[in-house]
Amino acid sequence: MKFRLILALMLVPFPSIVKRGAYRLLFGYRIGRGVKIGLSAIVAEKCTIGDRTRIGHFNIFYRTRDLRIGSDVIVGIGNRVLGGDLVDIGDRCQIFRFNEINSILDPLVLGEFEPVLRIGAGSVITVNHKIDFNDKVTFGENVVFAGRNSNIWTHNRQKTAPIAIGHNCYVGANVQFVAGSSVGDYCVVALGSVITKKIPGEWQIVGGMPAVAIKPLDEESKILVTYPTRPDLEGDGSSMALPEA
């Protein structure tokens, strides 16, 4: 893996066309058509990148066993994706900048755990968030992990538990997810909330410290969970039809 890292860092200044060919030939990666890779490094045991995906500058993907990045994905600037058995970033996702997405390498954990991150198609992760996936973390489709400085923690010293965010959720800034917590589909999570448990139900506002289901979403608030996350791709067959509440 260290040799791969050195080789990937040597490739960083080269244009995308050179990097695509080198990653295919030297690393065995499967890279689609029209992929653009900036001043970034990708080091994984296996890697698949879909068509037309764009990876900007100063990103690093390192020591993930199986890295899967879908089609039409946009990865911005200065993101770190480290470790894990599987990182699966769905089609049309956006990861903006300065996010730390991490599974501890060779962790000391009691019991079974699954270091897997699945980000559903069309989801958005904005700026300066921390996502720990020592255990499984699942984003449904079209999740907006908005604002800044939210944290997902699947571990507490040597204990871990998975975390899930349902389809079409909107998560505000400075939200904390504790190991074993989750929210249902079509929920708005208020900024500053601390999610400490499984909160079932759909089409509701979740908030507080600790967070609870506060009230159903009103008609005006439903735009937060139904507006397309990639309007630039609307009409090409990639968008989901959203159900009625």
C-alpha positions in Angstrom: 0.0 0.0 0.0 2.9 2.4 0.7 4.2 1.8 -2.8 0.8 2.6 -4.2 0.6 5.8 -2.2 4.0 6.9 -3.5 3.0 6.1 -7.0 -0.4 7.9 -6.7 1.4 11.0 -5.2 3.8 11.0 -8.2 0.7 11.1 -10.5 -0.9 14.1 -8.8 0.5 16.9 -11.0 -0.3 15.1 -14.3 -3.5 15.9 -16.3 -6.6 13.8 -16.0 -6.0 11.9 -19.2 -2.6 10.6 -17.9 -4.0 9.8 -14.4 -6.9 7.9 -15.9 -4.6 5.7 -18.0 -2.1 5.2 -15.2 -4.8 4.3 -12.7 -6.3 1.8 -15.1 -2.9 0.3 -16.2 -0.9 0.4 -13.0 -3.6 0.1 -10.3 -6.2 -1.9 -12.1 -8.9 0.6 -11.4 -12.1 0.8 -13.5 -12.6 4.4 -14.5 -15.4 5.5 -16.7 -15.6 7.9 -19.6 -15.1 11.7 -19.1 -13.8 11.4 -15.6 -11.7 14.4 -14.4 -9.2 14.1 -11.6 -7.5 17.2 -10.2 -4.5 17.4 -7.9 -5.7 14.5 -5.9 -4.6 10.9 -5.0 -6.6 7.7 -5.0 -5.1 4.7 -3.2 -7.5 1.7 -2.7 -7.3 -2.0 -3.1 -10.1 -1.8 -5.6 -11.7 1.3 -7.2 -14.5 1.9 -9.6 -15.4 5.4 -10.9 -18.5 6.0 -13.1 -18.8 8.2 -16.2 -18.4 12.0 -16.0 -17.4 12.1 -12.4 -15.3 15.1 -11.3 -12.7 15.0 -8.5 -11.2 18.4 -7.7 -8.0 19.4 -6.1 -6.3 18.3 -2.8 -8.5 15.3 -2.1 -7.1 12.0 -0.9 -8.8 8.5 -0.9 -6.5 6.2 1.1 -6.5 2.6 2.3 -10.1 1.7 1.5 -10.5 -1.9 0.4 -13.3 -1.3 -2.1 -13.9 2.3 -3.3 -17.0 2.8 -5.5 -17.8 6.2 -6.9 -20.8 6.5 -9.2 -21.5 8.5 -12.3 -21.9 12.3 -12.4 -20.4 12.6 -8.9 -18.7 15.9 -7.9 -16.0 15.9 -5.2 -14.8 19.4 -4.4 -11.6 20.5 -2.6 -9.7 19.2 0.3 -11.7 16.1 1.3 -10.2 13.1 3.0 -11.7 9.6 2.7 -9.7 7.1 4.8 -10.0 3.4 5.6 -12.9 1.1 5.7 -13.9 -2.1 3.9 -16.3 -0.3 1.5 -17.0 3.2 0.6 -19.9 3.5 -1.9 -20.7 7.0 -3.2 -23.9 6.8 -5.3 -24.6 8.5 -8.7 -25.0 12.2 -8.7 -23.6 12.8 -5.2 -21.8 15.9 -4.2 -19.1 16.2 -1.5 -18.1 19.8 -1.3 -15.0 20.6 0.6 -12.9 20.0 3.7 -14.8 16.9 4.9 -13.2 14.2 6.9 -14.6 10.8 6.2 -12.7 8.2 8.2 -12.7 4.6 9.5 -9.9 3.9 12.0 -7.2 1.6 10.6 -6.9 -1.6 12.6 -9.2 -0.5 15.4 -9.5 -2.1 18.8 -13.2 -3.0 18.9 -15.3 -5.3 21.1 -17.7 -7.5 19.1 -18.7 -7.5 15.5 -18.5 -4.3 13.4 -18.9 -3.4 9.7 -16.7 -0.5 8.5 -18.9 0.4 5.5 -20.1 3.8 4.2 -23.0 3.9 1.7 -24.1 7.3 0.4 -27.3 7.1 -1.6 -27.7 8.5 -5.1 -28.1 12.3 -5.2 -26.9 13.0 -1.7 -25.0 16.1 -0.7 -22.3 16.6 2.0 -21.4 20.2 2.3 -18.5 21.7 4.2 -16.2 20.6 7.1 -18.2 17.7 8.4 -16.8 14.7 10.3 -18.1 11.2 9.4 -16.7 8.3 11.4 -17.6 4.9 10.0 -15.9 2.4 12.2 -19.3 0.8 12.0 -21.8 1.0 9.1 -23.1 4.4 8.1 -25.9 4.7 5.6 -27.2 7.8 3.9 -30.5 7.3 1.9 -30.9 8.8 -1.5 -31.1 12.6 -1.8 -29.9 13.3 1.7 -28.6 16.9 2.3 -26.0 17.0 5.0 -26.1 20.7 5.2 -24.2 23.6 6.8 -21.0 23.0 8.7 -19.5 21.0 11.5 -21.9 18.1 11.9 -20.5 14.8 13.3 -21.3 11.2 12.9 -19.7 8.9 15.5 -20.2 5.1 15.3 -17.8 4.3 18.1 -17.5 5.0 21.8 -14.1 3.7 22.8 -14.2 0.0 22.0 -17.9 -0.3 21.3 -19.5 0.5 17.9 -23.0 0.6 16.5 -24.3 1.6 13.0 -26.0 4.9 12.1 -28.6 5.5 9.4 -30.1 8.6 7.8 -33.3 8.0 5.8 -34.1 9.0 2.2 -34.5 12.7 1.4 -33.6 14.0 4.8 -32.3 17.5 5.4 -29.7 17.7 8.2 -28.8 21.2 9.5 -25.5 22.4 10.8 -23.8 21.3 14.0 -25.8 18.1 14.3 -24.3 15.2 16.3 -25.2 11.6 15.6 -24.3 9.1 18.4 -23.5 5.4 17.8 -26.7 3.4 17.2 -28.9 6.4 16.2 -31.0 7.0 13.1 -33.8 9.1 11.6 -36.5 8.1 9.2 -37.2 9.2 5.6 -38.2 12.8 4.7 -37.1 14.4 8.0 -35.7 17.8 8.7 -33.1 17.6 11.5 -32.8 21.0 13.2 -29.4 22.6 13.6 -27.6 21.8 16.8 -29.5 18.6 17.5 -28.0 15.6 19.2 -29.4 12.3 17.8 -28.9 9.7 20.6 -31.3 7.0 19.5 -33.4 5.6 16.7 -36.1 8.1 15.8 -38.8 6.4 13.7 -41.3 8.1 11.4 -41.4 10.2 8.3 -42.2 13.7 7.2 -41.3 15.3 10.5 -39.1 17.8 12.2 -36.5 16.3 14.5 -34.6 18.4 17.0 -33.4 19.0 20.6 -30.7 17.7 23.0 -31.4 14.8 23.0 -33.4 15.0 19.8 -37.0 13.8 19.5 -39.7 14.0 16.8 -41.1 17.5 17.3 -44.0 17.8 14.8 -45.0 16.9 11.3 -43.6 18.9 8.4 -45.9 21.6 7.2 -46.4 22.2 3.5 -44.0 25.1 3.4 -41.2 23.0 5.0 -41.6 20.1 2.6 -39.5 21.9 0.0 -36.5 21.1 2.2 -36.9 17.4 1.5 -38.4 17.4 -2.0 -36.3 19.9 -3.9 -33.9 18.1 -6.4 -30.4 17.9 -5.1 -29.0 18.0 -8.6 -31.3 20.3 -10.7 -28.5 20.5 -13.2 -29.2 16.9 -14.1 -33.0 17.1 -14.0 -34.7 15.8 -17.2 -31.9 13.2 -18.0 -33.8 10.4 -16.4 -31.6 10.5 -13.3 -34.0 12.1 -10.8 -36.3 10.2 -8.5 -40.0 10.7 -8.5 -40.8 11.8 -4.9 -43.9 10.2 -3.2 -46.7 12.1 -1.7 -46.8 12.6 2.1 
